Amino acid sequence: MASEKLTKEDVEKIKAEINERKSVLRPKILEDVKSARAQGDLSENFEYYAARKMNRENNARISYLEKMLKDATIIETKSTSGVNLNNMVKVKFVEEGLDESAWEEETYKIVTSIRADSMKKKVSIEAPLGKALISHEIGEIVKVELENGRGYELKIIDIITNVEDDDELKAF
């Protein structure tokens, strides 16, 4: 696993999830396994297999999160000007030949990769879009470079700081 870039807030959320999984979820799951095992014949005992599967998944998630913390690089949220971590950024997609008022507009939140969720427009600082926007100012046009050598341009319209950090951690 490559070194994950995490904020102090990410670390606290991960520690809280590990604690919840170890102290609350694990004892409940183990009780479910014990209860299902007591029902007798294990060859056709769906509850037993389901409880064991849940136990394996919980233990795997705990291991994954602990390894992530061990290998993590802690980054600071800067208070400099321009786009930064945990900012909402309103952009317009530059389209040659069209008036700027016709350009498509989107808003994204810049987050660490453990909190990224493209469906909720939460973009990782590791993603091409996140990398392109970081540190740029309102009014600037930035080029987003894609892996295939292509890219596109965005104009930064607005930067909203002090955004509430209610982002959930990604599952596996």
C-alpha positions as CSV (number, residue, x, y, z in Angstrom):
1,M,0.0,0.0,0.0
2,A,1.4,3.4,-1.0
3,S,1.7,6.1,1.6
4,E,-1.7,7.7,2.0
5,K,-1.9,11.4,2.5
6,L,-4.1,12.1,5.5
7,T,-5.1,15.2,7.5
8,K,-5.2,15.1,11.3
9,E,-9.0,14.9,11.0
10,D,-8.7,11.9,8.7
11,V,-6.5,10.2,11.3
12,E,-9.0,10.9,14.1
13,K,-11.8,9.5,12.0
14,I,-9.8,6.3,11.2
15,K,-8.9,5.8,14.9
16,A,-12.6,6.3,15.8
17,E,-13.7,3.7,13.2
18,I,-11.0,1.2,14.4
19,N,-12.1,1.7,18.0
20,E,-15.8,1.2,17.1
21,R,-15.1,-1.9,15.1
22,K,-12.9,-3.4,17.9
23,S,-14.9,-2.5,21.0
24,V,-18.5,-2.6,19.7
25,L,-18.8,-4.4,16.4
26,R,-16.3,-7.2,17.0
27,P,-17.9,-8.4,20.3
28,K,-21.4,-8.4,18.7
29,I,-20.2,-10.4,15.7
30,L,-18.4,-12.9,17.9
31,E,-21.6,-13.4,19.9
32,D,-23.5,-13.9,16.6
33,V,-21.0,-16.5,15.6
34,K,-21.2,-18.3,18.9
35,S,-25.1,-18.1,18.9
36,A,-25.3,-19.5,15.3
37,R,-22.8,-22.3,16.1
38,A,-24.9,-23.4,19.0
39,Q,-27.8,-24.0,16.6
40,G,-26.3,-27.4,15.7
41,D,-25.5,-28.7,12.2
42,L,-23.1,-26.3,10.6
43,S,-23.3,-27.8,7.1
44,E,-26.5,-25.9,6.4
45,N,-26.4,-23.2,8.9
46,F,-26.7,-19.9,6.9
47,E,-26.5,-17.7,10.1
48,Y,-23.2,-19.3,11.1
49,Y,-21.6,-18.7,7.6
50,A,-23.0,-15.1,7.5
51,A,-21.7,-14.3,10.9
52,R,-18.2,-15.7,10.1
53,K,-18.2,-13.7,6.8
54,M,-19.1,-10.5,8.7
55,N,-16.3,-11.3,11.2
56,R,-13.7,-11.7,8.4
57,E,-14.8,-8.5,6.7
58,N,-14.6,-6.6,10.0
59,N,-11.1,-7.9,10.8
60,A,-10.0,-7.1,7.2
61,R,-11.3,-3.5,7.5
62,I,-9.5,-3.1,10.9
63,S,-6.2,-4.4,9.4
64,Y,-6.6,-2.2,6.3
65,L,-7.2,1.0,8.5
66,E,-4.3,0.1,10.9
67,K,-1.9,-0.4,7.9
68,M,-3.1,2.9,6.4
69,L,-2.4,4.8,9.6
70,K,1.0,3.1,9.9
71,D,2.1,4.1,6.4
72,A,0.3,7.5,6.3
73,T,1.9,10.9,5.5
74,I,0.2,13.5,7.6
75,I,-0.5,16.7,5.7
76,E,-1.5,20.1,7.0
77,T,-4.4,22.1,5.6
78,K,-2.8,25.3,4.5
79,S,-4.3,28.7,5.1
80,T,-2.7,30.2,2.1
81,S,-4.6,31.9,-0.7
82,G,-5.9,29.9,-3.6
83,V,-7.6,26.5,-3.7
84,N,-6.7,24.3,-0.8
85,L,-7.7,21.1,0.9
86,N,-11.3,21.1,2.2
87,N,-12.3,24.0,0.0
88,M,-15.3,24.0,-2.3
89,V,-14.3,25.2,-5.7
90,K,-16.7,26.5,-8.3
91,V,-15.3,26.1,-11.9
92,K,-16.4,26.6,-15.5
93,F,-15.3,24.2,-18.2
94,V,-13.6,26.3,-20.9
95,E,-15.1,25.7,-24.3
96,E,-13.4,27.3,-27.2
97,G,-15.8,29.2,-29.5
98,L,-18.4,29.6,-26.9
99,D,-19.1,32.7,-24.8
100,E,-18.1,32.2,-21.1
101,S,-21.7,32.5,-20.0
102,A,-22.4,29.3,-21.9
103,W,-19.6,27.3,-20.3
104,E,-20.8,24.5,-18.0
105,E,-20.3,25.1,-14.3
106,E,-19.6,22.6,-11.5
107,T,-18.6,22.8,-7.9
108,Y,-16.2,20.3,-6.3
109,K,-14.8,19.8,-2.8
110,I,-11.0,19.1,-2.6
111,V,-10.3,16.3,-0.1
112,T,-7.8,13.6,0.7
113,S,-8.1,10.4,-1.2
114,I,-9.6,8.5,1.7
115,R,-12.6,10.8,1.6
116,A,-12.9,11.1,-2.2
117,D,-16.2,10.3,-3.8
118,S,-16.8,11.3,-7.4
119,M,-20.5,10.7,-7.1
120,K,-20.7,13.5,-4.5
121,K,-18.2,15.7,-6.3
122,K,-15.5,15.2,-3.7
123,V,-12.2,15.2,-5.6
124,S,-8.9,13.9,-4.2
125,I,-5.8,16.0,-4.1
126,E,-4.2,13.1,-5.9
127,A,-6.6,13.1,-8.8
128,P,-5.7,15.1,-12.0
129,L,-8.5,17.6,-11.3
130,G,-7.4,18.1,-7.6
131,K,-3.7,18.4,-8.6
132,A,-4.6,21.0,-11.2
133,L,-6.7,23.2,-8.9
134,I,-4.5,23.2,-5.8
135,S,-3.0,26.7,-5.0
136,H,-4.7,28.4,-7.9
137,E,-6.7,31.6,-7.5
138,I,-10.1,32.8,-8.5
139,G,-10.1,33.9,-12.2
140,E,-7.2,31.6,-13.2
141,I,-7.6,29.2,-16.0
142,V,-6.0,25.8,-15.2
143,K,-5.2,22.8,-17.4
144,V,-6.2,19.4,-16.2
145,E,-3.7,16.9,-17.6
146,L,-5.0,13.4,-18.1
147,E,-3.0,10.2,-18.3
148,N,-3.7,9.7,-22.0
149,G,-1.9,12.9,-22.8
150,R,-5.2,14.8,-23.3
151,G,-6.6,17.4,-21.0
152,Y,-9.1,20.2,-20.5
153,E,-9.2,23.6,-19.1
154,L,-11.2,25.1,-16.2
155,K,-11.7,28.6,-15.0
156,I,-11.9,29.0,-11.2
157,I,-15.0,31.1,-10.4
158,D,-15.2,30.9,-6.6
159,I,-13.4,29.3,-3.7
160,I,-15.4,28.6,-0.5
161,T,-13.2,28.1,2.6
162,N,-14.1,26.9,6.1
163,V,-16.3,24.1,4.7
164,E,-17.7,21.6,7.3
165,D,-15.6,18.4,7.4
166,D,-18.5,15.9,7.4
167,D,-16.9,13.6,4.8
168,E,-17.1,9.9,5.4
169,L,-14.2,7.6,4.9
170,K,-14.2,5.4,1.8
171,A,-14.9,1.7,2.2
172,F,-12.3,-0.6,0.6
